[in-house]
Protein backbone atom coordinates (compact mmCIF):
# COMPACT_ATOMS: atom_id res chain seq x y z
CA UNK A 1 0.00 0.00 0.00
CA UNK A 2 0.88 3.64 -0.24
CA UNK A 3 3.04 5.29 2.38
CA UNK A 4 1.94 8.27 4.44
CA UNK A 5 4.23 9.98 6.90
CA UNK A 6 3.57 12.42 9.72
CA UNK A 7 5.86 14.84 11.44
CA UNK A 8 6.47 15.16 14.27
CA UNK A 9 5.65 11.78 15.77
CA UNK A 10 5.22 13.41 19.16
CA UNK A 11 5.23 16.96 20.47
CA UNK A 12 4.90 18.65 23.83
CA UNK A 13 3.87 22.28 23.92
CA UNK A 14 2.79 24.84 26.47
CA UNK A 15 -0.79 25.95 26.82
CA UNK A 16 -1.58 28.89 24.55
CA UNK A 17 0.96 28.08 21.86
CA UNK A 18 0.31 26.71 18.38
CA UNK A 19 1.51 23.44 16.94
CA UNK A 20 1.75 22.38 13.30
CA UNK A 21 1.56 18.75 12.22
CA UNK A 22 2.56 17.71 8.71
CA UNK A 23 1.12 14.82 6.74
CA UNK A 24 2.83 13.68 3.55
CA UNK A 25 1.92 11.06 1.00
CA UNK A 26 5.26 9.74 -0.14
CA UNK A 27 4.46 7.71 -3.23
CA UNK A 28 1.09 8.74 -4.60
CA UNK A 29 -0.96 11.82 -5.25
CA UNK A 30 -3.39 12.34 -2.42
CA UNK A 31 -6.34 14.23 -3.78
CA UNK A 32 -8.05 13.99 -0.42
CA UNK A 33 -6.57 13.95 3.05
CA UNK A 34 -8.36 13.28 6.29
CA UNK A 35 -7.51 14.32 9.83
CA UNK A 36 -8.60 12.26 12.80
CA UNK A 37 -8.29 12.63 16.53
CA UNK A 38 -8.15 9.66 18.84
CA UNK A 39 -8.39 9.74 22.62
CA UNK A 40 -7.09 6.81 24.69
CA UNK A 41 -9.07 3.61 24.21
CA UNK A 42 -11.50 5.32 21.86
CA UNK A 43 -12.21 5.08 18.17
CA UNK A 44 -10.98 7.48 15.54
CA UNK A 45 -12.99 10.65 15.26
CA UNK A 46 -12.94 12.35 11.88
CA UNK A 47 -12.16 16.03 12.29
CA UNK A 48 -12.02 17.25 8.72
CA UNK A 49 -11.58 16.33 5.10
CA UNK A 50 -9.48 18.39 2.76
CA UNK A 51 -9.07 18.36 -0.98
CA UNK A 52 -5.97 19.70 -2.63
CA UNK A 53 -6.31 23.40 -3.28
CA UNK A 54 -9.68 23.70 -1.53
CA UNK A 55 -10.87 24.66 1.91
CA UNK A 56 -11.27 21.84 4.36
CA UNK A 57 -14.67 20.47 5.29
CA UNK A 58 -14.98 20.19 9.05
CA UNK A 59 -17.14 17.72 10.93
CA UNK A 60 -19.82 19.02 13.20
CA UNK A 61 -18.44 20.23 16.50
CA UNK A 62 -14.87 20.76 15.26
CA UNK A 63 -13.73 24.38 15.52
CA UNK A 64 -12.27 25.37 12.18
CA UNK A 65 -10.59 28.45 13.64
CA UNK A 66 -8.81 26.31 16.18
CA UNK A 67 -7.80 23.44 13.92
CA UNK A 68 -6.43 25.03 10.76
CA UNK A 69 -5.99 22.67 7.85
CA UNK A 70 -4.05 23.46 4.70
CA UNK A 71 -3.80 21.08 1.75
CA UNK A 72 -1.55 23.04 -0.56
CA UNK A 73 -0.29 20.18 -2.73
CA UNK A 74 -1.09 16.61 -3.68
CA UNK A 75 1.50 15.35 -1.24
CA UNK A 76 1.23 17.62 1.78
CA UNK A 77 -1.45 18.60 4.26
CA UNK A 78 -0.90 20.38 7.54
CA UNK A 79 -2.95 20.64 10.70
CA UNK A 80 -2.26 23.55 12.99
CA UNK A 81 -3.68 23.46 16.48
CA UNK A 82 -3.92 27.09 17.51
CA UNK A 83 -3.85 28.30 21.11
CA UNK A 84 -3.56 24.75 22.33
CA UNK A 85 -5.01 23.77 25.69
CA UNK A 86 -4.54 20.60 27.75
CA UNK A 87 -7.86 19.23 26.49
CA UNK A 88 -6.38 19.25 22.97
CA UNK A 89 -3.90 16.62 24.06
CA UNK A 90 -4.60 13.62 21.88
CA UNK A 91 -3.32 11.34 19.14
CA UNK A 92 -3.77 13.01 15.75
CA UNK A 93 -3.76 10.78 12.68
CA UNK A 94 -3.94 11.73 9.04
CA UNK A 95 -4.87 9.59 6.09
CA UNK A 96 -4.80 10.05 2.34
CA UNK A 97 -6.86 8.83 -0.59
CA UNK A 98 -6.87 9.22 -4.32
CA UNK A 99 -9.76 10.83 -6.15
CA UNK A 100 -12.98 9.14 -5.02
CA UNK A 101 -10.90 6.33 -3.56
CA UNK A 102 -12.41 4.26 -0.78
CA UNK A 103 -9.13 3.04 0.59
CA UNK A 104 -7.43 5.36 3.03
CA UNK A 105 -3.74 5.12 3.75
CA UNK A 106 -3.02 6.19 7.30
CA UNK A 107 -0.02 7.96 8.72
CA UNK A 108 1.67 6.76 11.92
CA UNK A 109 0.05 9.43 14.06
CA UNK A 110 1.27 12.36 16.14
CA UNK A 111 1.01 12.38 19.91
CA UNK A 112 0.29 15.91 21.13
CA UNK A 113 0.65 16.75 24.81
CA UNK A 114 -0.25 20.25 25.97
CA UNK A 115 1.07 21.22 29.40
CA UNK B 1 -24.73 7.71 7.54
CA UNK B 2 -24.82 4.13 8.82
CA UNK B 3 -24.11 3.65 12.50
CA UNK B 4 -21.74 0.76 13.07
CA UNK B 5 -21.72 -1.57 16.06
CA UNK B 6 -18.95 -4.00 16.94
CA UNK B 7 -18.24 -6.20 19.98
CA UNK B 8 -15.97 -4.46 22.45
CA UNK B 9 -13.55 -7.35 22.83
CA UNK B 10 -12.81 -10.92 21.83
CA UNK B 11 -10.36 -13.46 23.16
CA UNK B 12 -8.77 -16.22 21.15
CA UNK B 13 -5.83 -18.61 21.11
CA UNK B 14 -3.03 -19.00 18.65
CA UNK B 15 -3.97 -21.00 15.58
CA UNK B 16 -7.69 -20.37 15.93
CA UNK B 17 -9.94 -18.51 13.52
CA UNK B 18 -11.36 -15.21 14.74
CA UNK B 19 -14.57 -13.79 13.34
CA UNK B 20 -15.61 -10.23 14.13
CA UNK B 21 -19.04 -9.03 13.09
CA UNK B 22 -19.95 -5.41 12.49
CA UNK B 23 -23.59 -4.35 12.31
CA UNK B 24 -24.56 -1.49 10.00
CA UNK B 25 -28.33 -1.68 9.68
CA UNK B 26 -28.73 1.62 7.85
CA UNK B 27 -26.04 1.06 5.24
CA UNK B 28 -26.64 3.00 2.04
CA UNK B 29 -26.61 1.56 -1.45
CA UNK B 30 -23.22 2.95 -2.36
CA UNK B 31 -21.49 2.45 0.99
CA UNK B 32 -18.35 0.34 1.08
CA UNK B 33 -17.15 -1.63 4.08
CA UNK B 34 -13.52 -1.51 5.13
CA UNK B 35 -11.67 -3.10 8.03
CA UNK B 36 -8.56 -1.74 9.67
CA UNK B 37 -6.14 -3.03 12.28
CA UNK B 38 -4.53 -0.74 14.81
CA UNK B 39 -1.72 -1.33 17.26
CA UNK B 40 -1.16 1.01 20.22
CA UNK B 41 0.23 4.41 19.27
CA UNK B 42 0.17 3.60 15.55
CA UNK B 43 -2.03 4.58 12.67
CA UNK B 44 -4.58 2.05 11.41
CA UNK B 45 -3.52 -0.43 8.78
CA UNK B 46 -5.82 -1.50 5.93
CA UNK B 47 -6.92 -5.13 6.09
CA UNK B 48 -9.68 -5.66 3.58
CA UNK B 49 -12.53 -3.93 1.78
CA UNK B 50 -15.74 -5.10 0.17
CA UNK B 51 -19.16 -4.18 -1.12
CA UNK B 52 -21.06 -7.48 -1.12
CA UNK B 53 -20.61 -11.27 -0.95
CA UNK B 54 -17.12 -12.44 -0.07
CA UNK B 55 -13.70 -10.96 -0.47
CA UNK B 56 -10.47 -12.73 0.41
CA UNK B 57 -6.89 -11.60 0.47
CA UNK B 58 -3.69 -12.96 1.91
CA UNK B 59 -4.50 -11.99 5.48
CA UNK B 60 -8.29 -12.11 5.90
CA UNK B 61 -11.70 -12.75 4.45
CA UNK B 62 -14.71 -10.46 4.52
CA UNK B 63 -18.22 -11.87 4.39
CA UNK B 64 -21.12 -9.59 3.53
CA UNK B 65 -24.66 -11.03 3.36
CA UNK B 66 -27.09 -10.05 0.63
CA UNK B 67 -28.86 -7.45 2.79
CA UNK B 68 -25.49 -5.87 3.68
CA UNK B 69 -26.70 -5.01 7.16
CA UNK B 70 -23.67 -6.65 8.68
CA UNK B 71 -20.22 -7.80 7.72
CA UNK B 72 -17.85 -10.32 9.25
CA UNK B 73 -14.10 -10.10 9.23
CA UNK B 74 -12.47 -13.51 9.44
CA UNK B 75 -8.86 -13.88 10.54
CA UNK B 76 -7.61 -17.41 9.94
CA UNK B 77 -5.11 -19.02 12.28
CA UNK B 78 -4.31 -16.00 14.42
CA UNK B 79 -0.97 -15.52 16.13
CA UNK B 80 0.10 -13.44 19.11
CA UNK B 81 1.01 -10.60 16.75
CA UNK B 82 -2.63 -10.30 15.69
CA UNK B 83 -3.49 -8.88 19.11
CA UNK B 84 -4.80 -5.43 18.19
CA UNK B 85 -7.91 -3.31 17.81
CA UNK B 86 -9.94 -3.95 14.69
CA UNK B 87 -12.20 -1.24 13.25
CA UNK B 88 -15.07 -1.50 10.85
CA UNK B 89 -15.56 1.54 8.61
CA UNK B 90 -18.62 2.18 6.49
CA UNK B 91 -18.25 4.96 4.00
CA UNK B 92 -19.01 6.32 0.59
CA UNK B 93 -17.87 8.96 -1.81
CA UNK B 94 -20.47 10.93 -3.71
CA UNK B 95 -18.77 14.22 -4.34
CA UNK B 96 -17.65 14.27 -0.74
CA UNK B 97 -16.84 11.58 1.77
CA UNK B 98 -19.19 10.21 4.40
CA UNK B 99 -17.36 7.98 6.86
CA UNK B 100 -18.42 6.14 10.01
CA UNK B 101 -15.89 4.23 12.10
CA UNK B 102 -17.03 1.61 14.55
CA UNK B 103 -15.92 1.74 18.17
CA UNK B 104 -13.39 -1.01 17.55
CA UNK B 105 -12.98 -4.59 18.75
CA UNK B 106 -9.99 -5.44 20.90
CA UNK B 107 -8.80 -8.90 19.93
CA UNK B 108 -6.48 -10.60 22.38
CA UNK B 109 -4.68 -13.69 21.21
CA UNK B 110 -3.21 -15.93 23.89
CA UNK B 111 -0.61 -18.66 23.60
Interface residues (C-beta under 8 A of the other chain):
Chain A: X1 X4 X6 X32 X34 X42 X43 X44 X45 X46 X49 X57 X91 X93 X95 X97 X100 X101 X102 X103 X104 X105 X106 X107 X108 X109 X111
Chain B: X32 X34 X36 X41 X42 X43 X44 X45 X46 X49 X87 X91 X92 X93 X96 X97 X99 X101 X102 X103 X104
